[in-house]
Amino acid sequence: MPWTYMLRCGDGSYYVGSTRNLEQRLDQHSSGLGSRYTSTRLPVELVWCIEYDNVGDAYCMEKRIQGWSRAKREALIAGDYERLPALSRNHRRDRS
């Protein structure tokens, strides 16, 4: 089944990806073969993931999260779903 996942890199940054095989992809990232970004920021730790029924949904969520702020990503990791709308860039802009 397809997954969207988030890694915390050794430098404290976050990497968001999607895959059909989460365990294999995590092994690739951990060994430095997963992506150019994570290969220079080892070690990596899985901090969030969600499984989908189809790869299109997993990829769509990957792209959505990639556009999020650090604060919004951290709220997702913490499971603080009620804060997500308030952390949206458009929501903050509307309140100004």
HUWO-V544161 format. One record per residue. RES is the residue in one small letter. PHI is phi in whole degrees, 0 to 359 (999 if undefined). Layout:
{{RES/PHI} {RES/PHI}}
This chain:
{{m/999} {p/284} {w/227} {t/248} {y/216} {m/228} {l/247} {r/262} {c/273} {g/302} {d/270} {g/91} {s/281} {y/244} {y/237} {v/243} {g/213} {s/221} {t/199} {r/272} {n/227} {l/297} {e/299} {q/295} {r/294} {l/295} {d/299} {q/298} {h/299} {s/296} {s/272} {g/90} {l/255} {g/285} {s/198} {r/299} {y/299} {t/286} {s/296} {t/259} {r/229} {l/287} {p/280} {v/242} {e/225} {l/290} {v/243} {w/197} {c/201} {i/214} {e/262} {y/237} {d/280} {n/221} {v/294} {g/298} {d/293} {a/296} {y/293} {c/299} {m/293} {e/305} {k/295} {r/296} {i/294} {q/300} {g/273} {w/277} {s/288} {r/300} {a/299} {k/290} {r/298} {e/291} {a/294} {l/297} {i/301} {a/284} {g/76} {d/270} {y/294} {e/293} {r/278} {l/303} {p/299} {a/292} {l/270} {s/291} {r/299} {n/295} {h/296} {r/295} {r/295} {d/295} {r/275} {s/284}}
